[in-house]
Amino acid sequence: MNALLVEDHALFREGLALLMRQRYPAVVLHQAANLAQAQALLARHADIDLVLLDLHRSDSTGLASLKELRRQAPELTIVVLSADSGPETVDAVIAAGGSGFIPKTARGRVIEQALGVVLDGGVYLPTDVLHAARLRGQAWRGQLGATGEFADYAAAVQDVYDLSPRQHDVLRGLIESKSNKAIARDLGIADSSVKSHLQIIFKKLGVASRAEAMLTAMRLGLATNDPD
């Protein structure tokens, strides 16, 4: 994999680059201190698969850089790094096209774990954000279980979102931060089948990305391991 790290704090940038060289030596990592350098590197290296983007830098604050990079390379996987990992910030990042979110305030082993997930093709989001989404999903399932119309959770999922059993399985794998290859291996189907199922799932949930589908599904109580 070829990756690009966009970070204006040299100490953090070099520290993360060192971590990746030690833990993930197969990854070719390019570095940029600002948006202009990042855009130039993306123009020269069409094989860059992943961008690790500091959300708040001296040359840009907020979502401006994310949106600009997304316009330049619509298919690029862009994972945001930020010290502000509040739910509103994470939601805004995902809505703007972010493919994941790694808190810069997390401990080293957590950041290493997060990098492993995104490098493997999965989605990483802060644990507190996932916990809040799961609690909302549990409340939603509880409301459904209290009504006669949706007394059975599986029937509720089927009736409201029209998910097939296989799509339900694929969505569960996505929520577990698994890559397409891992989901395909677990289910004994082809990678192309997983992609097809995800496209249908995105349409049914009204989302545009894996990260958005992950949060939406958890908040709706879909494809969890504890449907009761």
N, C-alpha and C positions, 0 to 999 in steps of 0.2 A: 504494500500500500504506500501511496505517496500522500503526505499530509502537509498542511501549512498552518503554522502557529502565528497568530496576529496578536501581539502583546507589546505595549510600549514600556512596561517596566522590565528593564534588562535583567534584574536579579530573578524575578519570577520566570521570565522567558527562558533564561539559561538553566534555571533549576528544573523546569518542566522538560526542557530539551534533554538534559542529562538523564532524567528519570526515564524518558522514552528510549534513549540510546541504550540504557542498561537493561530495561525490561522488555523492550520491543525492538530489538536490533534490526529486524527485517523491514521496519518502517523507515522510509526516506522522508526526513522532516526538513521542510523549508521554514525560514523564519522571516517575519516582517514586523517592523515597529509601528507601522501606520497603514492606513487604507491604500494610499497610493502605491506603496511597496507591494502590498498584498495583491492589488489588481495587476500590477506589472508581472508578478510571479505567476499568477493564474493565466495571464496571456501567453507567457513563455512556456509554461508547463501544463499542457492540456491533460496530463495524466494525474493531476492532483485529485484525489478522491474525497478528502476530508479536510475541513477547515476548523481549527480551534480558535474561536474569536473572542477576545476580551471585549466585553460589552461597553465598558466605560474607559475610553482612552483620551489622551490630551487632544487628539485631532477629531474626535467624534464622541458624542455621548448618546446614550439611549440606543434606539434601534436603527439609526441611520445607516451604519456600516453593514448591518445584517441585510437590510433591504437592498442596499447597493450591490453587495456581493451576490445576492439572490437574483437580481436583475441581470448581472453579468453572466452568471452560471446557474440557470434554474435547476439543474439536476444535482448540484453539488450538495454534499452532506455538510451542514454547518452546525457545529456544536458550540454553544455559548459558554464562556467562562465569566463568572461575575461574583463579586463579594456580596451583592444584593440578590439573595435567593428567595425572596418573599413570593408568595403565591401569585400576586398580581404581576410581578416581574416575569416569572416563569410563564404565566399564561400569555403575556404580551409577546414574549420571545417565540413561543410555539405558534401563536396566531400569525406572526410575521414571517413564518417559514423556517424557524429554527428546528433542527433535527434532534436536539437534546440540550441538557443544561447541567454543567458541572460547577458547584460552588467553589470559589477560590478559597473560602475559609475552611473547607473540609480538611481533615487530617490527610497526611501523605498517603496512607494505605487506602483511604477512601478514594482519593483522586486516582491512584493507580488502578483500583478496581473499576472506577468509572471509565478510564481510558481503555481498559480491557474490553468493556462492554461495547463501546462505540467502535473500537477497532475491529471487533468481531462482527459488526453489522447490526448490533442491537441498539436500543434506545435507553439512555441513562437520564433519569430525572432525580432531583433531591428527594431523600427519603421522607422528609416532612410533608412535601407536596403530595407524594404518593399516598402517604398515610391519610391526609385530609381527603383526598379523592376516594380512597377506599371507604372511609367513614361515611361519606356522602352516599356511596353506592350501597352500603349496608342499610342506611336509612331508607333509601329508595326501595330496596328489596323488602324491607319490613312493611312499608306502606302497601306494596303489592300483595304481600302475604296476608294482610288484614282485610282484603276485599274478596268477595265471593267470585268476582269475575276473574281475578288473577290469583287464585288461591295457590296455584302451583307456579313456582318461579320459572321452571323451564318453559312452561306454556306461555308465561308472560313474555319471555325473551322471544319466543317464536312468533307470538301474535303481534307484538309491538314493533320489532325490528326485522322480522322475517329472516332471521339468520338460520341457515341450514346447520345441521350437526357438525359438518366439516368446517364451516366458517366459524362456528363457535370454538372449535378446537384450535384453529389458526389464530383466532383473536386471543385465546388464552395464552398461546405461545408468545404472542406479541407483548402482552401484559407482563409476561415473565422475562422480558428484555432479551428474548432469543432472536437470533438472526434468521433470515429466510432459510439458510442451509440447515440450521439446527431444527427449525420447525419441520422442514421437509423430512429430515432424518427421523425425528420422533414419530411423525405420522406415517412414514413409509410412502411418501408421495414425492413427485418431482419438484424441483425449485420453481419451475415455471407454473406449476399448479398453485403453489403458495402465493406467488405474485398475482395470479388471476383472482384467487380468493380475496387477497388484500384489496385489490382494486374494487371488488364488489362490496367489501366491508366498508371501505372509505365512502363509497357512494351512499350506502344505506345509513351510515352514521352522520353523513354530511360533513366529512372532514377531508383534509387534503394531504395529510402526512401520517407517518407511523407514530410520531410523538403525540400528535393531536388525537389520533385514534386511541392511543393508549390511555390518555387522560380522560377522554370522553367516555370510553367503555368502563373505566373504573368508577367514574362519577355516576354512571347509570346502573352500576352493579352487574355489568355483563361479563361473562367469561371468567368468573372468579373461581377460586378453589373451594369456597365455602358458601354455596348457593343457599344453604339453609340458614 
